[in-house]
Amino acid sequence: MDIINLKDIKVLLKGGGDLASGIGYRLNRAGFNLLIVEKPEPTAIRRTVSFASAIYQGQLEVEGVRGTKVKNIEEAEECWSEGSVPVITTNQKDLLSRFKPDIIIDGRMLKERTDQTIDEARLVIGIGPGFTINQNCHLAVETNRGHHLGRVIYEGSTAKNTGSPGNVNGYTDERVIHAPEAGTFQSDCQIGQKVNTGEVIGKVKNIILKTKISGVIRGLLKPGIEVKAGTKLADVDPRSEENYCYYISDKALAIAGGVLEAIFYWYNSDNMKGVS
């Protein structure tokens, strides 16, 4: 096999939330050109470290790596020449069909069911629950906190969704606020804002939402979005460090490290024999 230039490998990253953005950040730093695809109305709550925010803002930087909303392949190529990450929406069908990725990374964190198929690219990497090797992906990366976080799954399946947020300073479910029913999410709060237990953080329809613990608002859904019942709306960090709101999490970076391992394993294995 001839030596492959990393920039010649086309990578499509599905999802631009905080975990997927950690992957995008590390791939960009490692020298890959990647394209992120998101929903027309992303629901990422850690907006300060999510490339999905580019869909609303046009541009944003995540730890020095710029994400830019694009509408065609020419704009995407311009981003790559500048060392930034292009972000598109799923309604840009023409761009997606022209891109023809070598690698697809499904970082949407759909939890249980995914429409991802193994034949969409030469290498399909599944992130988190819902993936089984040689069924809907070639390799996968574990996202469940604990001893196996960030490990590459070469056989079998990733762990099932636990349904509970990770433990931070002894708090799990108390940290996160979900939509009690469908409706428009409204809030006057800001990411990085300090809150106390029982403080109003927003509302859906006429249902007032209050914090269950004190800390810093680390994640907050963009106000004005129509949500379904159960949608994650906010995340309160009990460590009360505002600085953490603007950095990729340890979890996201661990998962991103697993993705890099999976890619280099694949390209150094027998899977690439005869490919030039």
Beta strands, then each sheet from edge to edge (+ up, - down):
strand 1: 10-14
strand 2: 33-38
strand 3: 59-62
strand 4: 65-69
strand 5: 85-89
strand 6: 103-106
strand 7: 123-127
strand 8: 139-141
strand 9: 152-153
strand 10: 176-178
strand 11: 183-186
strand 12: 194-195
strand 13: 200-204
strand 14: 207-210
strand 15: 215-220
strand 16: 226-227
strand 17: 232-237
sheet 1: 3+ 4- 5- 2- 1- 6- 7- 8- 9+
sheet 2: 10+ 17- 15+ 12-
sheet 3: 14+ 13- 11+ 16-
end
